[in-house]
């Protein structure tokens, strides 16, 4: 069930995340999909429709995340919280491989988020390779 998000709030969220997926960093303008407003803490678990709980997400990351807030870290097999795009810095938990096609998890949070959201699917790696050749990748993550 979708929820109404005021246009001004949508603009603020888009600006905050530079029209990129807050998780895999895919720029919306390189995608054929319209990005979604994702509730970081799902509404089903009490998350509110407010700036601090919304991010832009590509449809694939949003579908894989669904109502999850935790996932298993492939390195330790312990459940950890997923990356929270407002409370954590992307570069503290993730980095790009040398060829910029693969997202590397630097922390348990990063590794668990990559695995749960399947951020390194073969299709994404192929797209990142093409975007890199076009000079459009990697995005400037602050």
Buried (B, 14 or more C-beta within 10 A) or exposed (E): EEEEBEEEBEEEBBEBBBEBBBBBBBBBEBBEEEBBBBBBBBEEEEBEBEEEBBBBBBBBBBEBBEEBBEBBBEEEEEEBBBBBBBEBEBEEBBBBEEEBBBBBBEBBBBBBBBBBBBBBEEEBBEBBBEBBEEEEBBBEEE
